[in-house]
Amino acid sequence: QVQLVESGGGLVQAGGSLRLSCAASRSIFSLNYMGWYRRAPGKGRELVATITSGIITNYADFVKGRFTISRDTTKNTMYLQMNSLKPEDTAIYYCNARGTRFEDGYWGQGTQVTVSS
């Protein structure tokens, strides 16, 4: 079992930046598929960014050029650097980690990001 805890959310003005952290209760070395998802009010869960084996990254079109995903196995932590934030980025952001791409994996409780106009 792995517990994931997100932090770093908050209230920012449009154009501002935040760095989200996802701290795991044990080593994340074997969790080859990790990513960030978000859920905005009235919407379903959206994929934001993924990192595979710690080096291969992919981003949703709506965050390309603005967000950066990374992983630090020495700290058992995954990060999401968010720049040039927009009001439509307002959502609860969730951390996910899994050993294979075919399982649901582990989920954190989420951290709220609110971007004002």
Residue pairs with C-beta under 8 A, 6 or more apart in sequence:
1 25
1 106
2 24
2 25
2 26
2 28
2 31
2 97
2 106
3 24
3 25
3 106
4 22
4 23
4 24
4 25
4 95
4 96
4 97
4 106
4 107
4 108
5 22
5 23
5 108
5 109
6 20
6 21
6 22
6 93
6 94
6 95
6 108
6 109
6 110
6 111
7 20
7 21
7 23
7 111
8 18
8 19
8 20
8 21
8 111
9 18
9 20
9 93
9 111
9 112
9 113
9 114
10 18
10 112
10 113
10 114
11 114
11 115
11 116
12 18
12 85
12 113
12 114
12 115
12 116
13 115
13 116
14 85
14 86
14 87
14 115
14 116
14 117
15 84
15 85
16 85
16 115
17 81
17 82
17 83
17 84
17 85
18 82
18 85
18 113
19 79
19 80
19 81
19 82
20 36
20 79
20 80
20 82
20 93
20 95
20 111
20 113
21 77
21 78
21 79
22 34
22 36
22 77
22 78
22 79
22 80
22 95
22 97
22 108
23 75
23 76
23 77
24 31
24 76
24 77
24 78
24 97
25 76
26 76
27 73
27 76
28 34
28 71
28 73
28 76
28 77
28 78
28 97
29 73
30 99
31 97
31 98
31 99
31 105
31 106
32 52
32 53
32 98
32 99
32 100
33 50
33 52
33 97
33 98
33 99
33 100
33 101
33 105
34 50
34 51
34 52
34 71
34 78
34 95
34 96
34 97
34 98
35 47
35 48
35 49
35 50
35 51
35 69
35 95
35 96
36 48
36 49
36 50
36 69
36 78
36 80
36 93
36 94
36 95
36 96
37 45
37 46
37 47
37 48
37 93
37 94
37 96
38 45
38 46
38 48
38 89
38 91
38 92
38 93
38 94
38 113
39 45
39 46
39 91
39 92
39 94
39 110
40 46
40 88
40 90
40 91
41 90
41 91
43 91
45 94
46 60
46 91
47 60
48 59
48 60
48 63
48 67
48 80
48 93
49 57
49 58
49 59
49 60
49 63
49 67
49 69
49 80
50 57
50 58
50 69
51 57
51 69
51 70
51 71
51 78
52 58
54 71
54 73
57 68
57 69
59 67
59 69
62 88
63 82
63 89
66 82
66 83
66 84
66 85
67 80
67 81
67 82
67 83
68 80
68 81
68 83
69 78
69 79
69 80
69 81
70 78
70 79
70 81
71 77
71 78
71 79
72 78
72 79
78 95
78 97
80 93
82 89
82 113
85 113
85 115
86 115
87 115
87 116
87 117
88 115
89 113
89 115
90 113
90 114
90 115
91 113
92 110
92 111
92 112
92 113
93 110
93 111
93 112
93 113
94 107
94 108
94 109
94 110
95 107
95 108
96 105
96 106
96 107
96 108
97 105
97 106
98 104
98 105
98 106
99 105
